[in-house]
Amino acid sequence: MRLILLLLPCISLLLISDRSVLAQENSVKKHTVSAGTYYSAGDYGEDTETRIKYFPVSYAYQGDNWGFQLTVPHLEIDGLGNVLVNVGGVTRARSTGEQVSSNGIGDSIARVTYQFDSSSAMGPFFDLVLEAKIPTADETKGLGTGETDYALQLDISRLVGGITLFGTLGYRVRGQSDLFTGLEDSAFVELGFSRPLSQSINAGLIYTYSAPASEFSKDIHDFLPFISWNLSSSWSIMGYGVWGLTEDSPDYAVGAQLSYNW
């Protein structure tokens, strides 16, 4: 049975901080609470369309060098059950390929980040991230694999002529499950840029690549345009879309996230 991978870009990458600006501020906000929504649709090479709704709630703390983030989502799925959803490590999969219509708590994501000091306010900046997917989803409902996954990644960013360039190189180790055969460890790469449109609005584009997540799936290539708006010193909102370039990507996807900092 074919197992397909759908990659939803990591929310934390979309909200990547311009550390060259933060380094010049007298105080850096330590806490962030955010709520988001995501919708995707695609046939993934099958006869039936699969629709996914994802509603994450996150809390993040950032110290001088160390940071922590915890995300707990609500997930809804309607379509074939052989689509594996990876949302920053959150996964849902079924190996049987039957029609599925279910909802519930998805797998939670915990991330620990270490930010290396830079010798310049312009960068480059390097962040090392360790991520764990915690199996809080009900695998019998097709909302998760029931196993723990781990990922290690290196984030790099630099300010060049007013434009922030950033990228990620990472590797994910997936827990093996008797319910979902053929899962494999895989590498992933993300490249992008962000530029200011005004004092409060930024826009950018991210390219994502992910190696096959199972012996039955293929590589994934996506483009993700996004725009963020600082509503005030504490509130911000971001919107984005996904343009899938391969069969294992959604036909289309849109999402938004509202954040509060203090």
C-alpha positions as CSV (number, residue, x, y, z in Angstrom):
1,M,0.0,0.0,0.0
2,R,1.3,3.4,-1.0
3,L,2.1,5.8,1.9
4,I,2.2,9.5,0.9
5,L,4.0,12.3,2.7
6,L,2.5,15.8,3.0
7,L,4.8,18.5,4.3
8,L,3.2,21.5,6.1
9,P,6.0,24.1,6.6
10,C,7.2,24.6,10.2
11,I,5.4,27.6,11.8
12,S,8.4,28.6,13.7
13,L,10.4,29.1,10.5
14,L,7.7,31.4,9.1
15,L,8.0,33.5,12.2
16,I,11.8,33.6,12.1
17,S,13.1,36.5,14.1
18,D,15.3,39.2,12.6
19,R,18.0,38.7,15.2
20,S,20.0,41.6,13.7
21,V,17.2,43.9,14.9
22,L,16.7,42.2,18.2
23,A,20.4,42.5,19.0
24,Q,20.0,46.3,18.8
25,E,17.0,46.5,21.1
26,N,17.4,47.1,24.9
27,S,15.1,44.2,25.8
28,V,14.0,41.1,23.9
29,K,10.5,39.7,24.4
30,K,10.8,36.4,26.3
31,H,7.3,34.8,25.8
32,T,5.1,34.1,22.8
33,V,1.6,32.6,22.7
34,S,0.2,31.9,19.2
35,A,-2.9,30.2,17.6
36,G,-3.0,29.2,14.0
37,T,-5.2,27.6,11.3
38,Y,-4.2,25.6,8.2
39,Y,-6.2,24.0,5.4
40,S,-5.0,21.9,2.6
41,A,-6.5,19.8,-0.2
42,G,-5.0,17.4,-2.8
43,D,-5.5,14.0,-4.4
44,Y,-1.8,13.0,-4.0
45,G,-2.0,10.8,-7.1
46,E,-5.2,9.0,-5.9
47,D,-8.8,9.1,-7.2
48,T,-10.1,10.7,-4.0
49,E,-9.3,14.2,-2.6
50,T,-7.9,14.4,1.0
51,R,-8.7,17.6,3.0
52,I,-6.9,18.4,6.1
53,K,-7.6,21.1,8.8
54,Y,-5.0,21.8,11.4
55,F,-5.3,24.2,14.4
56,P,-2.1,24.6,16.5
57,V,-1.7,26.4,19.8
58,S,1.8,27.2,20.8
59,Y,3.8,28.6,23.7
60,A,7.5,29.7,23.3
61,Y,10.1,31.0,25.7
62,Q,13.3,32.6,24.5
63,G,16.2,33.3,26.9
64,D,19.6,34.8,26.1
65,N,20.7,31.8,24.2
66,W,18.2,29.0,25.0
67,G,14.7,28.7,23.8
68,F,11.8,26.3,24.2
69,Q,8.5,25.8,22.2
70,L,5.6,23.5,22.8
71,T,2.8,23.1,20.2
72,V,-0.5,21.2,20.8
73,P,-2.8,20.9,17.7
74,H,-6.3,19.9,16.9
75,L,-6.5,17.9,13.6
76,E,-9.3,17.1,11.2
77,I,-9.0,14.7,8.3
78,D,-11.4,13.8,5.5
79,G,-10.2,11.6,2.7
80,L,-7.9,8.6,2.1
81,G,-6.2,7.3,5.1
82,N,-2.8,6.7,3.4
83,V,-1.7,10.3,3.7
84,L,1.0,11.0,6.3
85,V,0.9,14.6,7.6
86,N,4.1,16.1,8.8
87,V,3.5,19.5,10.5
88,G,6.9,20.5,12.0
89,G,7.1,16.8,13.2
90,V,3.4,16.3,13.8
91,T,2.4,13.2,11.9
92,R,-0.8,11.4,10.9
93,A,-0.8,8.2,8.8
94,R,-2.7,5.1,7.9
95,S,-1.3,2.2,5.8
96,T,-4.7,0.8,4.8
97,G,-5.8,3.5,2.3
98,E,-9.5,3.4,3.4
99,Q,-11.7,6.5,3.6
100,V,-11.2,8.4,6.8
101,S,-13.2,11.1,8.5
102,S,-11.9,11.8,12.0
103,N,-10.8,14.6,14.3
104,G,-9.1,15.0,17.6
105,I,-5.9,16.1,19.3
106,G,-2.9,15.7,17.0
107,D,0.7,14.9,18.0
108,S,2.4,17.5,20.1
109,I,5.7,19.1,19.2
110,A,8.5,20.1,21.6
111,R,11.5,22.1,20.4
112,V,14.6,23.2,22.2
113,T,16.8,25.9,20.5
114,Y,20.3,27.1,21.2
115,Q,21.2,30.4,19.5
116,F,25.0,30.8,19.0
117,D,26.4,34.3,19.6
118,S,27.3,36.3,16.5
119,S,30.2,38.7,16.2
120,S,28.2,41.1,14.2
121,A,24.6,42.6,14.3
122,M,24.4,41.7,10.6
123,G,25.1,38.0,11.3
124,P,25.4,35.3,10.2
125,F,23.4,33.7,13.0
126,F,23.3,30.0,13.7
127,D,20.6,28.2,15.7
128,L,20.7,24.5,16.7
129,V,17.3,22.9,17.1
130,L,16.3,19.6,18.7
131,E,12.7,18.6,18.1
132,A,10.5,15.8,19.4
133,K,7.1,14.7,18.1
134,I,5.2,13.5,21.1
135,P,2.5,10.9,20.2
136,T,-0.5,12.5,21.8
137,A,-2.8,11.7,18.8
138,D,-5.0,8.6,18.6
139,E,-3.4,6.4,15.9
140,T,-6.5,4.2,15.7
141,K,-8.4,7.3,14.3
142,G,-5.7,8.0,11.7
143,L,-4.5,11.1,13.6
144,G,-0.9,9.9,14.4
145,T,1.6,7.1,14.1
146,G,1.6,6.4,17.9
147,E,5.4,6.7,17.9
148,T,7.9,9.4,18.9
149,D,10.0,11.1,16.2
150,Y,13.1,13.2,16.6
151,A,14.7,15.8,14.4
152,L,17.9,17.7,14.6
153,Q,18.4,20.9,12.5
154,L,20.7,23.8,11.9
155,D,19.1,27.2,11.1
156,I,21.2,29.9,9.5
157,S,20.2,33.5,8.8
158,R,21.9,36.7,7.7
159,L,20.9,40.3,6.9
160,V,22.0,41.4,3.4
161,G,21.0,44.8,2.1
162,G,17.8,45.0,4.2
163,I,16.8,41.4,3.2
164,T,17.0,38.6,5.7
165,L,18.2,35.3,4.1
166,F,17.7,32.1,6.0
167,G,18.0,28.4,5.6
168,T,17.6,25.1,7.4
169,L,19.4,21.7,7.1
170,G,17.9,18.9,9.2
171,Y,17.4,15.2,9.6
172,R,14.4,13.4,11.1
173,V,14.4,10.0,12.8
174,R,11.0,8.3,12.8
175,G,9.7,5.8,15.3
176,Q,8.8,2.5,13.8
177,S,5.2,1.3,14.1
178,D,3.5,-2.0,13.5
179,L,0.5,-0.1,12.2
180,F,2.3,2.0,9.6
181,T,4.9,0.0,7.7
182,G,7.8,1.4,5.6
183,L,8.5,4.6,7.6
184,E,12.0,5.8,7.0
185,D,14.4,8.5,8.5
186,S,14.8,11.4,6.1
187,A,16.6,14.7,5.5
188,F,15.0,18.1,4.8
189,V,16.2,21.5,3.6
190,E,14.5,24.9,3.7
191,L,15.7,28.1,2.0
192,G,14.1,31.5,2.0
193,F,14.2,35.2,2.3
194,S,12.2,38.0,4.0
195,R,12.1,41.7,3.2
196,P,10.3,44.6,4.7
197,L,7.4,46.2,2.8
198,S,6.9,48.9,5.4
199,Q,7.9,49.5,9.0
200,S,5.3,46.9,10.2
201,I,4.9,44.5,7.2
202,N,7.3,41.9,6.0
203,A,6.9,39.4,3.1
204,G,9.0,36.5,1.8
205,L,9.2,33.2,0.1
206,I,10.4,29.7,1.4
207,Y,11.4,26.7,-0.7
208,T,11.2,23.4,1.1
209,Y,12.6,20.0,0.2
210,S,12.0,16.7,2.0
211,A,13.4,13.3,1.2
212,P,10.9,10.4,1.1
213,A,9.4,9.6,4.6
214,S,8.7,6.0,3.6
215,E,9.7,3.4,1.0
216,F,6.4,4.1,-0.7
217,S,6.7,7.9,-1.0
218,K,8.7,10.3,-3.1
219,D,10.6,13.6,-2.7
220,I,8.6,16.7,-1.8
221,H,9.3,20.1,-3.3
222,D,7.1,23.1,-2.2
223,F,7.1,26.9,-2.5
224,L,5.6,28.9,0.4
225,P,4.9,32.7,0.0
226,F,4.1,34.5,3.3
227,I,3.4,37.9,4.7
228,S,3.5,39.1,8.3
229,W,2.2,42.2,9.9
230,N,3.2,43.6,13.3
231,L,-0.2,45.0,14.6
232,S,1.5,46.5,17.6
233,S,4.6,46.0,19.8
234,S,3.0,42.8,21.2
235,W,0.6,41.5,18.5
236,S,1.4,40.1,15.1
237,I,-0.4,38.1,12.4
238,M,1.0,36.1,9.5
239,G,-0.6,34.5,6.4
240,Y,0.8,32.0,4.0
241,G,0.1,29.7,1.1
242,V,1.6,26.5,-0.2
243,W,2.3,25.7,-3.9
244,G,3.1,22.0,-4.2
245,L,5.5,21.0,-7.0
246,T,5.2,17.3,-6.7
247,E,2.5,14.6,-6.6
248,D,3.2,14.1,-2.9
249,S,2.4,17.7,-2.1
250,P,-1.1,19.2,-1.6
251,D,-2.8,20.8,-4.7
252,Y,-3.1,24.0,-2.5
253,A,-2.9,25.0,1.1
254,V,-3.4,28.2,3.1
255,G,-2.8,29.2,6.7
256,A,-2.7,32.0,9.2
257,Q,-1.3,32.5,12.7
258,L,-1.9,35.2,15.4
259,S,0.8,35.8,18.0
260,Y,1.1,37.7,21.2
261,N,4.5,38.6,22.7
262,W,5.5,39.9,26.1
